[in-house]
């Protein structure tokens, strides 16, 4: 079956009016996944991550710095893009804890695959820097949990958010057991993600895509480079940073993907997982800022997971 990990605490991570990474994103996803089509999903609430889990991705100094900046009232800017409110600590820790719980459920055979519906996102948070709406490097921590705590030999993280997952890359750069793959628009925030960035052990594959390109260019890149690399890597678990801001309607970027493109890439990644790791996939939400496009894209993504996990 497919596990849906929900994080109601994400509604208490409040950003200033007009901020694109807003409470309504999670409300929209909750609504679209509440229709009868998704009744068969196994649902759990995300647990809190403990501090030891955070230290899989960050030094103690970063954890302490984020904790100190959580305000008692109102909102505080961690950088010009990244904000915290009184509920942000619990929201972020439950995001990390939810992703770890999904990994454990899939590895234990309690679910075939999983989607973690959470915010704030995580893939821009570097080892020592909160940035890009992100406090902690959620999916990189989950990957290192699979390696360090669960004893896997190889994992892969695939990030199809329109922005480069610089934080995930930073955390996993020196991790020879983790392959990090990112397709993203370039040029675009945060400015990293060149094809020449390959990791300390040739364990990073960046796929820059030009502004204005669409699903055809993406499919060529995945069929020609991403899927073969995953087959060669033979991961025991595939994790997905599922950002939906490459959608043609998204206001923060200029790729031209449609819902069918997100369905296609999800099917392709599930096909690879079926080949190499018994279908074990854990996906977690990253970006996506046009609310109708986000809801529709999440729906097709989770539908593909659900059909594969049946």
Buried (B, 14 or more C-beta within 10 A) or exposed (E): BBBBBBBBBBBBBBBEEEBBBBBEBBBBBBEBBEEEEBEEBBEBEBBBBEEEBBBBBBEEEBBEBBBEBBEEEEBBEBEEBBBBBBBBBBBBBBBBBBBBBBBBBBBEEEBBBBBBBBBBBBBBBBBEBBBBBBBBBBBBBBBBBBBBBBEBEBBBBBBBBBBBBBBBBBBBBEBEBBBBBBBBBBEBBBEBBEEEBEBEEEBBBBBBBEEEBBBEBBBEBBEEBBBEBBEEBEBBBBBBBBBBBBBBBBEBBBBBBBBEBBBBBBBBBBBBBBEBBEBBBBBBBBBBBBBEBBBBBBBBBBBBBBEBBE
